[in-house]
Amino acid sequence: QGQLVESGGGLVQAGESLKISCTASGLPSNLDGYAMGWFRQAPGKNREGVACISWRGDSKYYRDSAKGRFTISRDNSKNKLYLQMDSVMREDTAMYYCAADFNVGYPELQRCIAEEFTDYWGQGTQVTVFG
């Protein structure tokens, strides 16, 4: 049974940096062929796509508020997905989830919509920005 586990969340002061990770295990082909993404959900709000990446890492999407501040990356040899968050703002406070889907192609990747990632989801890691 495949699973994704997020880690690295916590309290961070506005303007500082935080890097969160997602580790995959038990997937049929490790991470080969799986597009992946970071999504977040704040209390009372819908889940939204933050950044998505193709399985080779050659195509990336960022929501407008993340452009220039966040960097998504992956290391398929380590079964890991990362999100480097710089210059964080209080509006970035949310539960952050990683997801993987074998059937997300480049058109879906550019939309980075949670509903189109259906194969695997993690349980989330909380990021709280203060100050």
C-alpha positions in Angstrom: 0.0 0.0 0.0 1.6 3.2 -1.1 1.7 6.2 1.1 3.0 9.8 1.3 4.3 11.3 4.5 4.9 15.0 4.9 7.4 16.5 7.4 9.1 19.8 8.2 6.2 22.0 9.1 6.1 24.2 12.2 6.1 27.7 13.4 8.0 30.3 11.3 8.3 34.0 11.6 7.1 36.1 8.7 9.8 36.8 6.3 11.8 33.7 7.2 12.2 30.4 5.4 11.0 26.9 5.8 11.4 23.7 3.8 8.9 20.9 3.9 9.3 17.4 2.6 7.2 14.6 1.4 8.5 11.0 1.4 6.9 8.3 -0.7 6.9 4.6 0.1 5.3 1.5 -1.4 4.3 3.0 -4.7 4.3 0.6 -7.6 7.2 2.3 -9.5 8.5 4.5 -6.7 8.0 8.0 -8.0 8.7 7.3 -11.6 5.9 8.5 -13.8 4.1 10.3 -11.0 3.4 14.0 -11.2 3.4 15.5 -7.8 2.1 18.6 -6.1 1.9 20.6 -2.9 -1.6 21.8 -1.9 -2.7 23.7 1.2 -5.9 24.3 3.1 -6.5 27.0 5.7 -9.4 26.8 8.1 -12.7 27.7 6.4 -11.1 27.7 2.9 -10.9 25.3 0.0 -7.8 23.2 -0.7 -5.7 25.1 -3.2 -2.8 24.1 -5.4 0.5 25.7 -4.4 3.0 24.2 -6.8 3.1 21.1 -9.0 5.9 19.3 -10.8 6.2 16.8 -13.6 7.7 13.4 -12.8 11.0 14.3 -14.6 11.0 17.7 -12.8 11.1 19.6 -16.2 7.8 21.3 -15.8 6.6 23.3 -12.8 3.6 25.3 -11.9 3.2 27.9 -9.1 0.2 29.7 -7.9 0.6 33.5 -8.4 1.2 34.1 -4.7 4.0 31.5 -4.5 5.9 32.7 -7.6 9.3 34.1 -6.7 9.0 32.9 -3.1 8.5 29.1 -3.2 10.4 26.4 -5.1 9.2 22.9 -5.7 11.7 20.2 -6.4 12.0 16.4 -6.3 14.5 13.7 -5.9 13.1 10.5 -7.4 16.1 8.5 -6.3 15.2 9.3 -2.7 11.4 9.2 -3.3 11.1 12.7 -2.0 9.3 15.9 -2.9 10.3 19.3 -1.4 8.8 22.8 -1.1 11.3 25.5 -0.2 9.3 28.4 1.2 11.1 31.8 1.4 9.8 35.1 2.6 6.8 33.4 4.1 3.7 35.5 4.9 0.9 35.0 7.4 -1.4 34.2 4.5 0.8 31.1 3.9 -0.5 29.6 7.2 -2.3 26.3 6.4 -2.1 22.6 6.4 0.2 21.6 3.6 -0.4 18.3 1.7 1.6 16.5 -0.9 -0.1 14.4 -3.6 1.0 12.1 -6.5 -0.9 11.0 -9.5 0.3 8.7 -12.4 -2.3 10.1 -14.8 -1.7 13.8 -14.4 -0.3 15.0 -17.7 1.1 18.4 -18.6 -2.3 20.1 -19.1 -3.5 19.0 -15.7 -0.1 19.9 -14.2 -0.5 23.5 -15.4 -3.9 23.7 -13.6 -2.5 22.1 -10.4 -6.0 21.3 -9.1 -6.4 19.1 -6.0 -9.4 17.2 -7.5 -7.2 16.0 -10.4 -4.7 14.3 -8.1 -6.4 11.2 -7.0 -3.8 8.4 -6.6 -2.1 9.3 -3.3 -2.3 11.9 -0.6 -0.4 12.5 2.5 -1.9 13.4 5.9 -0.5 16.9 5.9 2.0 19.1 7.8 1.0 22.3 9.5 2.7 25.5 8.7 2.0 28.5 10.9 3.5 31.9 10.1 3.5 34.5 12.9 4.6 38.1 13.4 
